[in-house]
Amino acid sequence: MGNVITGRARRKRRIRKKISGTTEMPRLTVFRSLKHISAQLIDDSTGKTLCSASTYEKGFEAKGKGGNRTAAKLVGGAIAERAKSKGVEKVVFDRNGCIYHGRVKELADAARQKGLKF
């Protein structure tokens, strides 16, 4: 049958050709599964993850389900606070092939409200 590439994988590859994170402006990437959402700040020039936040962490179970928009807001706020503590103000947003809608949009809006610029 050969290699079958899904639409999301195709979008992801097209996006990643255009954007990459630097030390001054790291890449904020979002991973969304059915039950959880996570975000990472990645410096692509060195290949290092600067910080991350996700619903997999301890403490998110008490705040509700990890696969809803409320949890995405919490993760967006957490990643913004951790980024500011590392001295990062501006980021490049990588939606990872997902549509900019729902949980992905809530995470991005929460990060912007906490002071990240992208």
C-alpha positions in Angstrom: 0.0 0.0 0.0 2.9 2.4 0.6 3.3 5.3 2.8 0.0 7.0 3.5 0.4 10.5 4.9 -2.6 11.9 6.8 -3.8 15.5 6.3 -2.5 16.5 9.7 1.0 15.1 9.0 1.0 17.0 5.7 0.0 20.2 7.3 2.7 19.7 10.1 5.4 19.2 7.5 4.3 22.3 5.6 4.3 24.4 8.7 7.7 23.2 10.0 9.4 24.1 6.7 8.6 27.7 7.4 9.1 28.1 11.1 11.9 27.3 13.6 12.8 28.6 17.0 15.9 30.5 18.0 17.4 31.3 21.3 15.8 34.8 21.3 12.5 33.6 19.9 11.8 29.9 20.7 9.1 27.8 19.1 6.0 27.2 21.2 4.6 23.8 20.0 1.3 22.3 21.0 0.5 18.6 21.2 -3.2 17.7 21.4 -4.5 14.2 22.1 -8.1 13.2 22.9 -7.5 13.3 26.7 -4.6 15.7 27.2 -2.9 18.8 25.8 0.8 19.8 26.2 3.0 22.7 25.2 6.8 23.1 24.9 9.2 25.9 24.2 11.9 24.6 21.9 15.1 26.2 20.8 15.7 24.6 17.4 19.2 26.0 16.9 20.5 23.9 19.9 17.7 21.3 19.9 16.8 21.9 23.5 13.5 22.1 25.2 13.5 25.2 27.4 10.3 24.5 29.4 7.1 22.6 29.1 3.6 22.4 30.6 0.9 19.8 30.2 -2.1 18.1 31.7 0.0 15.0 32.3 1.6 16.9 35.3 0.6 16.3 38.9 -2.1 18.7 40.0 -4.1 18.9 36.8 -6.2 15.9 37.8 -7.8 17.9 40.6 -8.6 20.8 38.3 -10.8 18.8 35.9 -10.4 16.8 32.7 -7.3 17.3 30.6 -9.0 17.2 27.2 -11.2 20.3 27.5 -10.8 24.0 26.8 -10.5 24.9 30.5 -7.4 22.7 30.8 -6.0 24.2 27.7 -6.3 27.7 29.3 -4.4 26.4 32.4 -1.6 24.9 30.3 -1.3 28.1 28.2 -1.0 30.2 31.4 1.5 27.8 32.9 3.7 27.8 29.8 3.7 31.6 29.7 4.7 31.9 33.3 7.5 29.4 32.9 8.7 31.1 29.8 8.8 34.5 31.5 10.8 33.0 34.4 13.3 31.8 31.8 13.5 35.4 30.3 11.5 34.6 27.1 9.0 37.3 25.9 8.5 36.5 22.2 7.8 33.0 20.7 6.9 31.5 17.3 3.6 29.5 17.5 3.6 26.0 16.1 0.1 24.5 16.0 1.6 21.2 15.0 -0.8 20.6 12.1 -3.9 21.0 14.2 -6.5 23.5 13.2 -6.3 26.8 15.1 -9.6 26.3 16.8 -11.0 25.1 20.2 -8.3 23.9 22.6 -5.4 25.1 20.5 -6.8 28.6 20.3 -7.6 28.7 24.0 -4.0 27.7 24.9 -2.7 30.4 22.6 -5.0 33.1 23.9 -4.2 32.2 27.6 -0.4 32.5 26.8 -1.0 35.9 25.2 -3.0 37.1 28.2 -0.1 36.1 30.5 2.3 38.2 28.4 3.8 36.1 25.7 4.0 37.8 22.3 3.6 35.9 19.0 
